[in-house]
Amino acid sequence: LPQRLASLAASAQEETWQSRQQLQAQRQEMARLQEELSRARQDGERWASALQRAQREALEREATRGAEQARQQELIRDMKGRLLELLREKDALWQKTEGIDVPVPSPVPRDPGLCARCHKDFRLLSRRYSCSRLCQGKVCHTCSVDMGKHGRCCLICYQQRHPQAT
């Protein structure tokens, strides 16, 4: 019986020692898990803080974007208003000038004719000259050369009289 008791005591001591070892391992595991939990809480707080900061920044950007969008809409509204004003002005000017573009019949010239060289019609603004040299034809300003006190002559007569000019 004493041997049995000694064996039971040794077995109880062994179980106690193993239980203590397990308890110590569990305490170490619990300490490690508590440390991880603490780090996770710190990370969570950092992430929550970063999330709050990001949400604040997003709200600020949204407000800024909303203000910018409102300014752009106001600018567009102003531009449309100005465009309408310009269109009204254009229409008013068009109505004022509508009759100006209609060709007015020109008075019949007393001596109708065409330029002997370029066949340009003589009108109020295109003067005709009589060639003071050989041909005595009627020519426009463009087709004539000023001969000073001798008047004007057509280019062909001028070239015949002054061959070095060609």
Buried (B, 14 or more C-beta within 10 A) or exposed (E): EEEEEEEEEEEEEEEEEEEEEEEEEEEEEEEEEEEEEEEEEEEEEEEEEEEEEEEEEEEEEEEEEEEEEEEEEEEEEEEEEEEEEEEEEEEEEEEEEEEEEEEEEEEEEEEEEEBBBEEBEBEEEEEBBBBBBEBEBBBBBEBBBEBEEEEBBBBBBBBBEEEEEE
